[in-house]
Each structure stands twice: as C-alpha cells, then as structure tokens.
Amino acid sequence: MIKKKDLIIFGVVCIPAAIMTINSYRPTWPHVASNFTFGIGFIYLIIGLCIVVRNFGLFKTLGYNRYRRNFKKHGNADPSARPVSFGEYVVDTQRHDPFARYLLVGAGFIALSFLFAYFV
C-alpha cells in the first residue's frame, strides 16, 4: 500500500529530476525518459544511503563517544557501573527506517533509465 508520505517524497524527488530533464540537450522522448528516470533513481539512492549512514555509520560512533563522556561526567554513584558497549549502544539507538526500500526503488529507476537509454 502506498502511503501519503511516499507520494510526497516522490513528488519532491520529481522536481529536481524534471529540472535536469528540462536542461537536457536532446528533446527526443527516449532521452527525456532516460534522464527523468535516472534523476529519480539517483535521488532515491542518495536518500537510502543517507539513512544507512545515519543508522550504522559515523553518527553512531560520535553519539557513543558523547554518551561515554556524559556517563563519566554524570555517571552512576555505584563505582562498579560501566557504560554499555558500542554494540549494545547501536542496537538500543537504532532506528528502523526503511532504507532498503529507497535503495531498491532507486536501483529500479536507474535500471529503467538504462533500458530507455538502450532504445535510443
């Protein structure tokens, strides 16, 4: 089922793809279709990769270092208390965003753009 949020994202993604297509130097329909679908696919891939980095990448490492500093500064009164490990921190703070959906949709649109480009 398509949600309202997905339609809004698709509409926002279509705007830069349309601008890229308008600035295309060949006005034939296979070129226009190829440029438009590639623009949509590329932007969806960027969105998916940003979600992946946010969930698993550099930001988790920086957040864990901030957590450890705060734990040492304002830690528990119990001297045997230790901060959680990095693995436990990642699991506890992980968001379940559908990054795979964005990556798959982006790859599908890019494959479709190559199909259109093949018929040029």
ZIGI-V100156 format. One record per residue. N is the residue number from 1. PSI is psi in radians with two decimals (* if undefined). Layout:
BEGIN
n=N psi=PSI
n=N psi=PSI
END
This chain:
BEGIN
n=1 psi=2.34
n=2 psi=2.24
n=3 psi=2.84
n=4 psi=-0.64
n=5 psi=-0.69
n=6 psi=-0.68
n=7 psi=-0.65
n=8 psi=-0.76
n=9 psi=-0.75
n=10 psi=-0.71
n=11 psi=-0.71
n=12 psi=-0.63
n=13 psi=-0.55
n=14 psi=-0.44
n=15 psi=-0.95
n=16 psi=-0.52
n=17 psi=-0.67
n=18 psi=-0.67
n=19 psi=-0.74
n=20 psi=-0.67
n=21 psi=-0.67
n=22 psi=-0.62
n=23 psi=0.12
n=24 psi=2.57
n=25 psi=-0.14
n=26 psi=2.05
n=27 psi=0.19
n=28 psi=2.68
n=29 psi=-0.62
n=30 psi=-0.61
n=31 psi=-0.76
n=32 psi=-0.80
n=33 psi=-0.72
n=34 psi=-0.79
n=35 psi=-0.74
n=36 psi=-0.83
n=37 psi=-0.59
n=38 psi=-0.72
n=39 psi=-0.76
n=40 psi=-0.82
n=41 psi=-0.71
n=42 psi=-0.75
n=43 psi=-0.69
n=44 psi=-0.69
n=45 psi=-0.72
n=46 psi=-0.74
n=47 psi=-0.80
n=48 psi=-0.74
n=49 psi=-0.61
n=50 psi=-0.67
n=51 psi=-0.68
n=52 psi=-0.79
n=53 psi=-0.69
n=54 psi=-0.65
n=55 psi=-0.68
n=56 psi=-0.15
n=57 psi=-2.41
n=58 psi=-0.63
n=59 psi=-0.56
n=60 psi=-0.69
n=61 psi=-0.79
n=62 psi=-0.70
n=63 psi=-0.65
n=64 psi=-0.70
n=65 psi=-0.67
n=66 psi=-0.71
n=67 psi=-0.78
n=68 psi=-0.72
n=69 psi=-0.79
n=70 psi=-0.61
n=71 psi=-0.72
n=72 psi=-0.66
n=73 psi=-0.81
n=74 psi=0.52
n=75 psi=3.14
n=76 psi=2.67
n=77 psi=-0.35
n=78 psi=2.10
n=79 psi=-0.34
n=80 psi=-0.04
n=81 psi=2.39
n=82 psi=2.59
n=83 psi=2.75
n=84 psi=2.78
n=85 psi=2.92
n=86 psi=-0.69
n=87 psi=-0.76
n=88 psi=-0.64
n=89 psi=-0.75
n=90 psi=-0.77
n=91 psi=-0.70
n=92 psi=-0.58
n=93 psi=0.08
n=94 psi=2.34
n=95 psi=2.67
n=96 psi=1.13
n=97 psi=2.57
n=98 psi=1.13
n=99 psi=-0.55
n=100 psi=-0.60
n=101 psi=-0.76
n=102 psi=-0.71
n=103 psi=-0.73
n=104 psi=-0.73
n=105 psi=-0.73
n=106 psi=-0.76
n=107 psi=-0.63
n=108 psi=-0.76
n=109 psi=-0.65
n=110 psi=-0.70
n=111 psi=-0.69
n=112 psi=-0.64
n=113 psi=-0.65
n=114 psi=-0.58
n=115 psi=-0.76
n=116 psi=-0.70
n=117 psi=-0.52
n=118 psi=-0.58
n=119 psi=0.13
n=120 psi=*
END
